[in-house]
Amino acid sequence: MYRIPYDDQSLRNAGMKALISALGNVEAERFISLIIREPFDYTEWQRNLFAGMSVKELSNLAMKGYEQQTKT
């Protein structure tokens, strides 16, 4: 199924909803302020985020996160 890309405002709204859903209101705002305040290279951060982890370790981490989200 083809999905029409978000316009800028819709993308902001969807992003905020995702952050708030994952982190809660206060931590979502804190995350945004950290990104704005500090120089941040998302691409580099993403490359290093799971460096050195095996696929099994990454899978276990993802499953734990999923289980925590489904409990709340």
CHARMM-style PDB file with segment names, atoms N, HN, CA, C and O in Angstrom:
ATOM      1  N   MET     1       0.835  -1.178   0.000  1.00  0.00      PROA
ATOM      2  CA  MET     1       0.000   0.000   0.000  1.00  0.00      PROA
ATOM      3  C   MET     1       0.878   1.239   0.000  1.00  0.00      PROA
ATOM      4  O   MET     1       1.790   1.343   0.820  1.00  0.00      PROA
ATOM      5  N   TYR     2       0.626   2.177  -0.896  1.00  0.00      PROA
ATOM      6  HN  TYR     2      -0.115   2.093  -1.562  1.00  0.00      PROA
ATOM      7  CA  TYR     2       1.381   3.420  -0.981  1.00  0.00      PROA
ATOM      8  C   TYR     2       0.872   4.409   0.053  1.00  0.00      PROA
ATOM      9  O   TYR     2      -0.335   4.569   0.234  1.00  0.00      PROA
ATOM     10  N   ARG     3       1.780   5.054   0.711  1.00  0.00      PROA
ATOM     11  HN  ARG     3       2.761   4.924   0.564  1.00  0.00      PROA
ATOM     12  CA  ARG     3       1.416   6.043   1.722  1.00  0.00      PROA
ATOM     13  C   ARG     3       1.892   7.421   1.284  1.00  0.00      PROA
ATOM     14  O   ARG     3       3.051   7.584   0.901  1.00  0.00      PROA
ATOM     15  N   ILE     4       1.025   8.397   1.336  1.00  0.00      PROA
ATOM     16  HN  ILE     4       0.083   8.265   1.648  1.00  0.00      PROA
ATOM     17  CA  ILE     4       1.384   9.765   0.977  1.00  0.00      PROA
ATOM     18  C   ILE     4       2.303  10.314   2.066  1.00  0.00      PROA
ATOM     19  O   ILE     4       1.994  10.206   3.253  1.00  0.00      PROA
ATOM     20  N   PRO     5       3.441  10.908   1.663  1.00  0.00      PROA
ATOM     21  CA  PRO     5       4.366  11.453   2.674  1.00  0.00      PROA
ATOM     22  C   PRO     5       3.699  12.540   3.518  1.00  0.00      PROA
ATOM     23  O   PRO     5       2.778  13.223   3.070  1.00  0.00      PROA
ATOM     24  N   TYR     6       4.181  12.677   4.732  1.00  0.00      PROA
ATOM     25  HN  TYR     6       4.929  12.122   5.096  1.00  0.00      PROA
ATOM     26  CA  TYR     6       3.680  13.711   5.638  1.00  0.00      PROA
ATOM     27  C   TYR     6       4.094  15.086   5.131  1.00  0.00      PROA
ATOM     28  O   TYR     6       5.182  15.240   4.577  1.00  0.00      PROA
ATOM     29  N   ASP     7       3.237  16.082   5.316  1.00  0.00      PROA
ATOM     30  HN  ASP     7       2.353  15.956   5.766  1.00  0.00      PROA
ATOM     31  CA  ASP     7       3.700  17.454   5.154  1.00  0.00      PROA
ATOM     32  C   ASP     7       4.449  17.799   6.443  1.00  0.00      PROA
ATOM     33  O   ASP     7       4.411  17.036   7.408  1.00  0.00      PROA
ATOM     34  N   ASP     8       5.126  18.946   6.459  1.00  0.00      PROA
ATOM     35  HN  ASP     8       5.157  19.567   5.676  1.00  0.00      PROA
ATOM     36  CA  ASP     8       5.978  19.286   7.609  1.00  0.00      PROA
ATOM     37  C   ASP     8       5.218  19.311   8.927  1.00  0.00      PROA
ATOM     38  O   ASP     8       5.689  18.756   9.920  1.00  0.00      PROA
ATOM     39  N   GLN     9       4.062  19.940   8.951  1.00  0.00      PROA
ATOM     40  HN  GLN     9       3.680  20.391   8.144  1.00  0.00      PROA
ATOM     41  CA  GLN     9       3.305  20.037  10.205  1.00  0.00      PROA
ATOM     42  C   GLN     9       2.819  18.675  10.668  1.00  0.00      PROA
ATOM     43  O   GLN     9       2.868  18.371  11.860  1.00  0.00      PROA
ATOM     44  N   SER    10       2.353  17.856   9.744  1.00  0.00      PROA
ATOM     45  HN  SER    10       2.313  18.102   8.776  1.00  0.00      PROA
ATOM     46  CA  SER    10       1.891  16.512  10.110  1.00  0.00      PROA
ATOM     47  C   SER    10       3.040  15.670  10.646  1.00  0.00      PROA
ATOM     48  O   SER    10       2.861  14.881  11.573  1.00  0.00      PROA
ATOM     49  N   LEU    11       4.222  15.842  10.059  1.00  0.00      PROA
ATOM     50  HN  LEU    11       4.368  16.483   9.305  1.00  0.00      PROA
ATOM     51  CA  LEU    11       5.397  15.109  10.534  1.00  0.00      PROA
ATOM     52  C   LEU    11       5.771  15.543  11.951  1.00  0.00      PROA
ATOM     53  O   LEU    11       6.094  14.707  12.795  1.00  0.00      PROA
ATOM     54  N   ARG    12       5.727  16.850  12.210  1.00  0.00      PROA
ATOM     55  HN  ARG    12       5.465  17.529  11.524  1.00  0.00      PROA
ATOM     56  CA  ARG    12       5.994  17.343  13.573  1.00  0.00      PROA
ATOM     57  C   ARG    12       4.997  16.755  14.567  1.00  0.00      PROA
ATOM     58  O   ARG    12       5.375  16.296  15.645  1.00  0.00      PROA
ATOM     59  N   ASN    13       3.730  16.775  14.194  1.00  0.00      PROA
ATOM     60  HN  ASN    13       3.423  17.148  13.319  1.00  0.00      PROA
ATOM     61  CA  ASN    13       2.693  16.248  15.094  1.00  0.00      PROA
ATOM     62  C   ASN    13       2.888  14.759  15.349  1.00  0.00      PROA
ATOM     63  O   ASN    13       2.805  14.309  16.492  1.00  0.00      PROA
ATOM     64  N   ALA    14       3.146  13.994  14.298  1.00  0.00      PROA
ATOM     65  HN  ALA    14       3.214  14.360  13.369  1.00  0.00      PROA
ATOM     66  CA  ALA    14       3.354  12.551  14.457  1.00  0.00      PROA
ATOM     67  C   ALA    14       4.597  12.270  15.291  1.00  0.00      PROA
ATOM     68  O   ALA    14       4.603  11.359  16.118  1.00  0.00      PROA
ATOM     69  N   GLY    15       5.655  13.059  15.071  1.00  0.00      PROA
ATOM     70  HN  GLY    15       5.651  13.800  14.399  1.00  0.00      PROA
ATOM     71  CA  GLY    15       6.881  12.891  15.845  1.00  0.00      PROA
ATOM     72  C   GLY    15       6.681  13.181  17.317  1.00  0.00      PROA
ATOM     73  O   GLY    15       7.175  12.445  18.172  1.00  0.00      PROA
ATOM     74  N   MET    16       5.955  14.253  17.621  1.00  0.00      PROA
ATOM     75  HN  MET    16       5.553  14.850  16.927  1.00  0.00      PROA
ATOM     76  CA  MET    16       5.685  14.583  19.022  1.00  0.00      PROA
ATOM     77  C   MET    16       4.824  13.516  19.679  1.00  0.00      PROA
ATOM     78  O   MET    16       5.072  13.135  20.822  1.00  0.00      PROA
ATOM     79  N   LYS    17       3.821  13.035  18.967  1.00  0.00      PROA
ATOM     80  HN  LYS    17       3.619  13.345  18.037  1.00  0.00      PROA
ATOM     81  CA  LYS    17       2.980  11.968  19.524  1.00  0.00      PROA
ATOM     82  C   LYS    17       3.813  10.729  19.816  1.00  0.00      PROA
ATOM     83  O   LYS    17       3.626  10.083  20.848  1.00  0.00      PROA
ATOM     84  N   ALA    18       4.738  10.391  18.909  1.00  0.00      PROA
ATOM     85  HN  ALA    18       4.890  10.915  18.071  1.00  0.00      PROA
ATOM     86  CA  ALA    18       5.593   9.221  19.121  1.00  0.00      PROA
ATOM     87  C   ALA    18       6.510   9.418  20.322  1.00  0.00      PROA
ATOM     88  O   ALA    18       6.664   8.514  21.143  1.00  0.00      PROA
ATOM     89  N   LEU    19       7.120  10.602  20.426  1.00  0.00      PROA
ATOM     90  HN  LEU    19       6.994  11.336  19.758  1.00  0.00      PROA
ATOM     91  CA  LEU    19       7.989  10.884  21.570  1.00  0.00      PROA
ATOM     92  C   LEU    19       7.222  10.843  22.887  1.00  0.00      PROA
ATOM     93  O   LEU    19       7.670  10.233  23.858  1.00  0.00      PROA
ATOM     94  N   ILE    20       6.071  11.491  22.911  1.00  0.00      PROA
ATOM     95  HN  ILE    20       5.707  11.986  22.122  1.00  0.00      PROA
ATOM     96  CA  ILE    20       5.275  11.525  24.142  1.00  0.00      PROA
ATOM     97  C   ILE    20       4.806  10.125  24.505  1.00  0.00      PROA
ATOM     98  O   ILE    20       4.792   9.757  25.680  1.00  0.00      PROA
ATOM     99  N   SER    21       4.424   9.349  23.512  1.00  0.00      PROA
ATOM    100  HN  SER    21       4.434   9.647  22.557  1.00  0.00      PROA
ATOM    101  CA  SER    21       3.990   7.976  23.763  1.00  0.00      PROA
ATOM    102  C   SER    21       5.129   7.139  24.340  1.00  0.00      PROA
ATOM    103  O   SER    21       4.916   6.332  25.244  1.00  0.00      PROA
ATOM    104  N   ALA    22       6.328   7.332  23.821  1.00  0.00      PROA
ATOM    105  HN  ALA    22       6.502   7.988  23.086  1.00  0.00      PROA
ATOM    106  CA  ALA    22       7.479   6.539  24.260  1.00  0.00      PROA
ATOM    107  C   ALA    22       8.078   7.040  25.568  1.00  0.00      PROA
ATOM    108  O   ALA    22       8.524   6.243  26.393  1.00  0.00      PROA
ATOM    109  N   LEU    23       8.091   8.368  25.763  1.00  0.00      PROA
ATOM    110  HN  LEU    23       7.729   9.016  25.093  1.00  0.00      PROA
ATOM    111  CA  LEU    23       8.824   8.937  26.891  1.00  0.00      PROA
ATOM    112  C   LEU    23       7.962   9.631  27.934  1.00  0.00      PROA
ATOM    113  O   LEU    23       8.404   9.826  29.066  1.00  0.00      PROA
ATOM    114  N   GLY    24       6.761  10.000  27.579  1.00  0.00      PROA
ATOM    115  HN  GLY    24       6.402   9.842  26.660  1.00  0.00      PROA
ATOM    116  CA  GLY    24       5.945  10.832  28.453  1.00  0.00      PROA
ATOM    117  C   GLY    24       6.200  12.298  28.141  1.00  0.00      PROA
ATOM    118  O   GLY    24       7.175  12.634  27.469  1.00  0.00      PROA
ATOM    119  N   ASN    25       5.328  13.167  28.626  1.00  0.00      PROA
ATOM    120  HN  ASN    25       4.535  12.894  29.171  1.00  0.00      PROA
ATOM    121  CA  ASN    25       5.411  14.590  28.295  1.00  0.00      PROA
ATOM    122  C   ASN    25       6.722  15.240  28.721  1.00  0.00      PROA
ATOM    123  O   ASN    25       7.373  15.912  27.921  1.00  0.00      PROA
ATOM    124  N   VAL    26       7.106  15.044  29.961  1.00  0.00      PROA
ATOM    125  HN  VAL    26       6.578  14.498  30.611  1.00  0.00      PROA
ATOM    126  CA  VAL    26       8.275  15.735  30.502  1.00  0.00      PROA
ATOM    127  C   VAL    26       9.553  15.264  29.820  1.00  0.00      PROA
ATOM    128  O   VAL    26      10.377  16.086  29.419  1.00  0.00      PROA
ATOM    129  N   GLU    27       9.727  13.970  29.685  1.00  0.00      PROA
ATOM    130  HN  GLU    27       9.058  13.302  30.011  1.00  0.00      PROA
ATOM    131  CA  GLU    27      10.952  13.449  29.077  1.00  0.00      PROA
ATOM    132  C   GLU    27      11.020  13.748  27.581  1.00  0.00      PROA
ATOM    133  O   GLU    27      12.111  13.919  27.037  1.00  0.00      PROA
ATOM    134  N   ALA    28       9.868  13.814  26.910  1.00  0.00      PROA
ATOM    135  HN  ALA    28       8.982  13.675  27.353  1.00  0.00      PROA
ATOM    136  CA  ALA    28       9.856  14.198  25.494  1.00  0.00      PROA
ATOM    137  C   ALA    28      10.359  15.632  25.343  1.00  0.00      PROA
ATOM    138  O   ALA    28      11.177  15.913  24.468  1.00  0.00      PROA
ATOM    139  N   GLU    29       9.883  16.526  26.180  1.00  0.00      PROA
ATOM    140  HN  GLU    29       9.218  16.297  26.892  1.00  0.00      PROA
ATOM    141  CA  GLU    29      10.346  17.919  26.146  1.00  0.00      PROA
ATOM    142  C   GLU    29      11.828  17.993  26.487  1.00  0.00      PROA
ATOM    143  O   GLU    29      12.573  18.757  25.874  1.00  0.00      PROA
ATOM    144  N   ARG    30      12.247  17.217  27.444  1.00  0.00      PROA
ATOM    145  HN  ARG    30      11.642  16.596  27.943  1.00  0.00      PROA
ATOM    146  CA  ARG    30      13.664  17.192  27.836  1.00  0.00      PROA
ATOM    147  C   ARG    30      14.527  16.714  26.673  1.00  0.00      PROA
ATOM    148  O   ARG    30      15.589  17.281  26.415  1.00  0.00      PROA
ATOM    149  N   PHE    31      14.077  15.670  25.968  1.00  0.00      PROA
ATOM    150  HN  PHE    31      13.214  15.210  26.178  1.00  0.00      PROA
ATOM    151  CA  PHE    31      14.802  15.152  24.815  1.00  0.00      PROA
ATOM    152  C   PHE    31      14.951  16.240  23.745  1.00  0.00      PROA
ATOM    153  O   PHE    31      16.035  16.437  23.196  1.00  0.00      PROA
ATOM    154  N   ILE    32      13.865  16.934  23.460  1.00  0.00      PROA
ATOM    155  HN  ILE    32      12.984  16.775  23.906  1.00  0.00      PROA
ATOM    156  CA  ILE    32      13.910  17.982  22.445  1.00  0.00      PROA
ATOM    157  C   ILE    32      14.875  19.090  22.858  1.00  0.00      PROA
ATOM    158  O   ILE    32      15.631  19.589  22.025  1.00  0.00      PROA
ATOM    159  N   SER    33      14.859  19.477  24.118  1.00  0.00      PROA
ATOM    160  HN  SER    33      14.244  19.072  24.795  1.00  0.00      PROA
ATOM    161  CA  SER    33      15.767  20.533  24.566  1.00  0.00      PROA
ATOM    162  C   SER    33      17.220  20.079  24.485  1.00  0.00      PROA
ATOM    163  O   SER    33      18.102  20.888  24.197  1.00  0.00      PROA
ATOM    164  N   LEU    34      17.481  18.806  24.734  1.00  0.00      PROA
ATOM    165  HN  LEU    34      16.764  18.149  24.968  1.00  0.00      PROA
ATOM    166  CA  LEU    34      18.844  18.290  24.595  1.00  0.00      PROA
ATOM    167  C   LEU    34      19.312  18.355  23.145  1.00  0.00      PROA
ATOM    168  O   LEU    34      20.453  18.727  22.872  1.00  0.00      PROA
ATOM    169  N   ILE    35      18.439  17.996  22.229  1.00  0.00      PROA
ATOM    170  HN  ILE    35      17.512  17.694  22.451  1.00  0.00      PROA
ATOM    171  CA  ILE    35      18.784  18.022  20.809  1.00  0.00      PROA
ATOM    172  C   ILE    35      19.054  19.455  20.358  1.00  0.00      PROA
ATOM    173  O   ILE    35      19.997  19.700  19.605  1.00  0.00      PROA
ATOM    174  N   ILE    36      18.246  20.387  20.804  1.00  0.00      PROA
ATOM    175  HN  ILE    36      17.480  20.189  21.416  1.00  0.00      PROA
ATOM    176  CA  ILE    36      18.404  21.783  20.408  1.00  0.00      PROA
ATOM    177  C   ILE    36      19.658  22.391  21.045  1.00  0.00      PROA
ATOM    178  O   ILE    36      20.388  23.138  20.394  1.00  0.00      PROA
ATOM    179  N   ARG    37      19.898  22.075  22.295  1.00  0.00      PROA
ATOM    180  HN  ARG    37      19.304  21.468  22.824  1.00  0.00      PROA
ATOM    181  CA  ARG    37      20.972  22.705  23.068  1.00  0.00      PROA
ATOM    182  C   ARG    37      22.368  22.224  22.669  1.00  0.00      PROA
ATOM    183  O   ARG    37      23.304  23.023  22.626  1.00  0.00      PROA
ATOM    184  N   GLU    38      22.517  20.956  22.384  1.00  0.00      PROA
ATOM    185  HN  GLU    38      21.757  20.307  22.419  1.00  0.00      PROA
ATOM    186  CA  GLU    38      23.828  20.385  22.121  1.00  0.00      PROA
ATOM    187  C   GLU    38      23.999  20.049  20.650  1.00  0.00      PROA
ATOM    188  O   GLU    38      23.059  19.593  19.999  1.00  0.00      PROA
ATOM    189  N   PRO    39      25.213  20.278  20.120  1.00  0.00      PROA
ATOM    190  CA  PRO    39      25.453  19.821  18.752  1.00  0.00      PROA
ATOM    191  C   PRO    39      25.220  18.310  18.699  1.00  0.00      PROA
ATOM    192  O   PRO    39      25.709  17.572  19.555  1.00  0.00      PROA
ATOM    193  N   PHE    40      24.495  17.866  17.721  1.00  0.00      PROA
ATOM    194  HN  PHE    40      24.098  18.465  17.025  1.00  0.00      PROA
ATOM    195  CA  PHE    40      24.085  16.471  17.698  1.00  0.00      PROA
ATOM    196  C   PHE    40      24.096  15.965  16.263  1.00  0.00      PROA
ATOM    197  O   PHE    40      23.392  16.501  15.407  1.00  0.00      PROA
ATOM    198  N   ASP    41      24.887  14.943  16.000  1.00  0.00      PROA
ATOM    199  HN  ASP    41      25.459  14.508  16.696  1.00  0.00      PROA
ATOM    200  CA  ASP    41      24.924  14.319  14.681  1.00  0.00      PROA
ATOM    201  C   ASP    41      24.148  13.017  14.773  1.00  0.00      PROA
ATOM    202  O   ASP    41      24.684  11.993  15.198  1.00  0.00      PROA
ATOM    203  N   TYR    42      22.889  13.060  14.374  1.00  0.00      PROA
ATOM    204  HN  TYR    42      22.453  13.892  14.029  1.00  0.00      PROA
ATOM    205  CA  TYR    42      22.012  11.897  14.491  1.00  0.00      PROA
ATOM    206  C   TYR    42      22.570  10.691  13.747  1.00  0.00      PROA
ATOM    207  O   TYR    42      22.505   9.568  14.249  1.00  0.00      PROA
ATOM    208  N   THR    43      23.116  10.911  12.560  1.00  0.00      PROA
ATOM    209  HN  THR    43      23.169  11.823  12.153  1.00  0.00      PROA
ATOM    210  CA  THR    43      23.648   9.802  11.761  1.00  0.00      PROA
ATOM    211  C   THR    43      24.785   9.111  12.493  1.00  0.00      PROA
ATOM    212  O   THR    43      24.834   7.882  12.549  1.00  0.00      PROA
ATOM    213  N   GLU    44      25.688   9.884  13.049  1.00  0.00      PROA
ATOM    214  HN  GLU    44      25.648  10.882  13.004  1.00  0.00      PROA
ATOM    215  CA  GLU    44      26.812   9.306  13.792  1.00  0.00      PROA
ATOM    216  C   GLU    44      26.310   8.600  15.053  1.00  0.00      PROA
ATOM    217  O   GLU    44      26.783   7.510  15.376  1.00  0.00      PROA
ATOM    218  N   TRP    45      25.376   9.194  15.757  1.00  0.00      PROA
ATOM    219  HN  TRP    45      24.992  10.079  15.495  1.00  0.00      PROA
ATOM    220  CA  TRP    45      24.811   8.588  16.959  1.00  0.00      PROA
ATOM    221  C   TRP    45      24.170   7.241  16.611  1.00  0.00      PROA
ATOM    222  O   TRP    45      24.353   6.251  17.320  1.00  0.00      PROA
ATOM    223  N   GLN    46      23.423   7.222  15.519  1.00  0.00      PROA
ATOM    224  HN  GLN    46      23.275   8.026  14.943  1.00  0.00      PROA
ATOM    225  CA  GLN    46      22.745   5.995  15.101  1.00  0.00      PROA
ATOM    226  C   GLN    46      23.756   4.892  14.767  1.00  0.00      PROA
ATOM    227  O   GLN    46      23.537   3.726  15.094  1.00  0.00      PROA
ATOM    228  N   ARG    47      24.850   5.263  14.123  1.00  0.00      PROA
ATOM    229  HN  ARG    47      25.028   6.211  13.858  1.00  0.00      PROA
ATOM    230  CA  ARG    47      25.891   4.280  13.778  1.00  0.00      PROA
ATOM    231  C   ARG    47      26.497   3.657  15.031  1.00  0.00      PROA
ATOM    232  O   ARG    47      26.815   2.468  15.053  1.00  0.00      PROA
ATOM    233  N   ASN    48      26.653   4.469  16.069  1.00  0.00      PROA
ATOM    234  HN  ASN    48      26.394   5.435  16.051  1.00  0.00      PROA
ATOM    235  CA  ASN    48      27.337   4.007  17.280  1.00  0.00      PROA
ATOM    236  C   ASN    48      26.395   3.454  18.345  1.00  0.00      PROA
ATOM    237  O   ASN    48      26.853   2.858  19.319  1.00  0.00      PROA
ATOM    238  N   LEU    49      25.111   3.638  18.178  1.00  0.00      PROA
ATOM    239  HN  LEU    49      24.739   4.122  17.386  1.00  0.00      PROA
ATOM    240  CA  LEU    49      24.144   3.291  19.211  1.00  0.00      PROA
ATOM    241  C   LEU    49      24.236   1.824  19.626  1.00  0.00      PROA
ATOM    242  O   LEU    49      24.233   1.512  20.817  1.00  0.00      PROA
ATOM    243  N   PHE    50      24.315   0.943  18.665  1.00  0.00      PROA
ATOM    244  HN  PHE    50      24.317   1.197  17.698  1.00  0.00      PROA
ATOM    245  CA  PHE    50      24.347  -0.487  18.960  1.00  0.00      PROA
ATOM    246  C   PHE    50      25.665  -1.135  18.517  1.00  0.00      PROA
ATOM    247  O   PHE    50      25.716  -2.342  18.281  1.00  0.00      PROA
ATOM    248  N   ALA    51      26.712  -0.342  18.407  1.00  0.00      PROA
ATOM    249  HN  ALA    51      26.670   0.639  18.599  1.00  0.00      PROA
ATOM    250  CA  ALA    51      28.013  -0.860  17.981  1.00  0.00      PROA
ATOM    251  C   ALA    51      28.484  -1.954  18.929  1.00  0.00      PROA
ATOM    252  O   ALA    51      28.382  -1.822  20.149  1.00  0.00      PROA
ATOM    253  N   GLY    52      28.989  -3.010  18.365  1.00  0.00      PROA
ATOM    254  HN  GLY    52      29.072  -3.117  17.374  1.00  0.00      PROA
ATOM    255  CA  GLY    52      29.522  -4.103  19.167  1.00  0.00      PROA
ATOM    256  C   GLY    52      28.480  -5.093  19.650  1.00  0.00      PROA
ATOM    257  O   GLY    52      28.837  -6.098  20.265  1.00  0.00      PROA
ATOM    258  N   MET    53      27.208  -4.844  19.394  1.00  0.00      PROA
ATOM    259  HN  MET    53      26.918  -4.028  18.895  1.00  0.00      PROA
ATOM    260  CA  MET    53      26.157  -5.762  19.822  1.00  0.00      PROA
ATOM    261  C   MET    53      25.911  -6.799  18.730  1.00  0.00      PROA
ATOM    262  O   MET    53      25.912  -6.489  17.539  1.00  0.00      PROA
ATOM    263  N   SER    54      25.704  -8.014  19.161  1.00  0.00      PROA
ATOM    264  HN  SER    54      25.703  -8.267  20.129  1.00  0.00      PROA
ATOM    265  CA  SER    54      25.346  -9.060  18.205  1.00  0.00      PROA
ATOM    266  C   SER    54      23.869  -8.904  17.829  1.00  0.00      PROA
ATOM    267  O   SER    54      23.116  -8.195  18.497  1.00  0.00      PROA
ATOM    268  N   VAL    55      23.481  -9.567  16.769  1.00  0.00      PROA
ATOM    269  HN  VAL    55      24.093 -10.143  16.227  1.00  0.00      PROA
ATOM    270  CA  VAL    55      22.079  -9.531  16.358  1.00  0.00      PROA
ATOM    271  C   VAL    55      21.197 -10.104  17.468  1.00  0.00      PROA
ATOM    272  O   VAL    55      20.100  -9.603  17.712  1.00  0.00      PROA
ATOM    273  N   LYS    56      21.675 -11.147  18.136  1.00  0.00      PROA
ATOM    274  HN  LYS    56      22.567 -11.554  17.937  1.00  0.00      PROA
ATOM    275  CA  LYS    56      20.899 -11.752  19.218  1.00  0.00      PROA
ATOM    276  C   LYS    56      20.726 -10.767  20.381  1.00  0.00      PROA
ATOM    277  O   LYS    56      19.634 -10.642  20.936  1.00  0.00      PROA
ATOM    278  N   GLU    57      21.806 -10.072  20.745  1.00  0.00      PROA
ATOM    279  HN  GLU    57      22.693 -10.174  20.294  1.00  0.00      PROA
ATOM    280  CA  GLU    57      21.724  -9.081  21.823  1.00  0.00      PROA
ATOM    281  C   GLU    57      20.759  -7.955  21.453  1.00  0.00      PROA
ATOM    282  O   GLU    57      19.956  -7.521  22.279  1.00  0.00      PROA
ATOM    283  N   LEU    58      20.843  -7.487  20.211  1.00  0.00      PROA
ATOM    284  HN  LEU    58      21.496  -7.839  19.540  1.00  0.00      PROA
ATOM    285  CA  LEU    58      19.954  -6.441  19.742  1.00  0.00      PROA
ATOM    286  C   LEU    58      18.501  -6.912  19.748  1.00  0.00      PROA
ATOM    287  O   LEU    58      17.600  -6.162  20.123  1.00  0.00      PROA
ATOM    288  N   SER    59      18.279  -8.160  19.328  1.00  0.00      PROA
ATOM    289  HN  SER    59      19.011  -8.769  19.023  1.00  0.00      PROA
ATOM    290  CA  SER    59      16.933  -8.726  19.331  1.00  0.00      PROA
ATOM    291  C   SER    59      16.385  -8.813  20.752  1.00  0.00      PROA
ATOM    292  O   SER    59      15.228  -8.471  20.991  1.00  0.00      PROA
ATOM    293  N   ASN    60      17.206  -9.268  21.692  1.00  0.00      PROA
ATOM    294  HN  ASN    60      18.146  -9.546  21.497  1.00  0.00      PROA
ATOM    295  CA  ASN    60      16.775  -9.358  23.090  1.00  0.00      PROA
ATOM    296  C   ASN    60      16.422  -7.977  23.655  1.00  0.00      PROA
ATOM    297  O   ASN    60      15.439  -7.828  24.382  1.00  0.00      PROA
ATOM    298  N   LEU    61      17.225  -6.980  23.315  1.00  0.00      PROA
ATOM    299  HN  LEU    61      18.023  -7.101  22.725  1.00  0.00      PROA
ATOM    300  CA  LEU    61      16.963  -5.618  23.763  1.00  0.00      PROA
ATOM    301  C   LEU    61      15.641  -5.110  23.183  1.00  0.00      PROA
ATOM    302  O   LEU    61      14.852  -4.486  23.892  1.00  0.00      PROA
ATOM    303  N   ALA    62      15.404  -5.371  21.918  1.00  0.00      PROA
ATOM    304  HN  ALA    62      16.046  -5.877  21.342  1.00  0.00      PROA
ATOM    305  CA  ALA    62      14.152  -4.955  21.277  1.00  0.00      PROA
ATOM    306  C   ALA    62      12.955  -5.649  21.922  1.00  0.00      PROA
ATOM    307  O   ALA    62      11.923  -5.020  22.155  1.00  0.00      PROA
ATOM    308  N   MET    63      13.087  -6.920  22.206  1.00  0.00      PROA
ATOM    309  HN  MET    63      13.926  -7.431  22.017  1.00  0.00      PROA
ATOM    310  CA  MET    63      11.982  -7.656  22.830  1.00  0.00      PROA
ATOM    311  C   MET    63      11.679  -7.127  24.228  1.00  0.00      PROA
ATOM    312  O   MET    63      10.514  -7.020  24.613  1.00  0.00      PROA
ATOM    313  N   LYS    64      12.724  -6.795  24.990  1.00  0.00      PROA
ATOM    314  HN  LYS    64      13.670  -6.882  24.678  1.00  0.00      PROA
ATOM    315  CA  LYS    64      12.507  -6.215  26.316  1.00  0.00      PROA
ATOM    316  C   LYS    64      11.767  -4.887  26.216  1.00  0.00      PROA
ATOM    317  O   LYS    64      10.850  -4.623  26.994  1.00  0.00      PROA
ATOM    318  N   GLY    65      12.163  -4.056  25.265  1.00  0.00      PROA
ATOM    319  HN  GLY    65      12.908  -4.270  24.634  1.00  0.00      PROA
ATOM    320  CA  GLY    65      11.484  -2.782  25.060  1.00  0.00      PROA
ATOM    321  C   GLY    65      10.026  -2.985  24.668  1.00  0.00      PROA
ATOM    322  O   GLY    65       9.140  -2.280  25.150  1.00  0.00      PROA
ATOM    323  N   TYR    66       9.787  -3.945  23.798  1.00  0.00      PROA
ATOM    324  HN  TYR    66      10.507  -4.518  23.406  1.00  0.00      PROA
ATOM    325  CA  TYR    66       8.423  -4.237  23.370  1.00  0.00      PROA
ATOM    326  C   TYR    66       7.582  -4.718  24.549  1.00  0.00      PROA
ATOM    327  O   TYR    66       6.444  -4.283  24.721  1.00  0.00      PROA
ATOM    328  N   GLU    67       8.140  -5.613  25.357  1.00  0.00      PROA
ATOM    329  HN  GLU    67       9.064  -5.967  25.218  1.00  0.00      PROA
ATOM    330  CA  GLU    67       7.409  -6.130  26.523  1.00  0.00      PROA
ATOM    331  C   GLU    67       7.090  -5.003  27.507  1.00  0.00      PROA
ATOM    332  O   GLU    67       5.997  -4.970  28.073  1.00  0.00      PROA
ATOM    333  N   GLN    68       8.028  -4.085  27.715  1.00  0.00      PROA
ATOM    334  HN  GLN    68       8.916  -4.112  27.255  1.00  0.00      PROA
ATOM    335  CA  GLN    68       7.781  -2.975  28.634  1.00  0.00      PROA
ATOM    336  C   GLN    68       6.662  -2.081  28.105  1.00  0.00      PROA
ATOM    337  O   GLN    68       5.821  -1.614  28.874  1.00  0.00      PROA
ATOM    338  N   GLN    69       6.650  -1.844  26.797  1.00  0.00      PROA
ATOM    339  HN  GLN    69       7.333  -2.224  26.172  1.00  0.00      PROA
ATOM    340  CA  GLN    69       5.616  -0.981  26.225  1.00  0.00      PROA
ATOM    341  C   GLN    69       4.247  -1.623  26.264  1.00  0.00      PROA
ATOM    342  O   GLN    69       3.247  -0.929  26.450  1.00  0.00      PROA
ATOM    343  N   THR    70       4.179  -2.928  26.094  1.00  0.00      PROA
ATOM    344  HN  THR    70       4.991  -3.492  25.943  1.00  0.00      PROA
ATOM    345  CA  THR    70       2.874  -3.590  26.077  1.00  0.00      PROA
ATOM    346  C   THR    70       2.315  -3.753  27.490  1.00  0.00      PROA
ATOM    347  O   THR    70       1.116  -3.986  27.646  1.00  0.00      PROA
ATOM    348  N   LYS    71       3.147  -3.638  28.516  1.00  0.00      PROA
ATOM    349  HN  LYS    71       4.121  -3.449  28.389  1.00  0.00      PROA
ATOM    350  CA  LYS    71       2.674  -3.731  29.894  1.00  0.00      PROA
ATOM    351  C   LYS    71       2.017  -2.443  30.366  1.00  0.00      PROA
ATOM    352  O   LYS    71       1.202  -2.461  31.287  1.00  0.00      PROA
ATOM    353  N   THR    72       2.371  -1.316  29.734  1.00  0.00      PROA
ATOM    354  HN  THR    72       3.034  -1.301  28.985  1.00  0.00      PROA
ATOM    355  CA  THR    72       1.823  -0.025  30.181  1.00  0.00      PROA
ATOM    356  C   THR    72       0.604   0.375  29.416  1.00  0.00      PROA
ATOM    357  OT1 THR    72       0.031   1.433  29.676  1.00  0.00      PROA
TER     358      THR     72
END
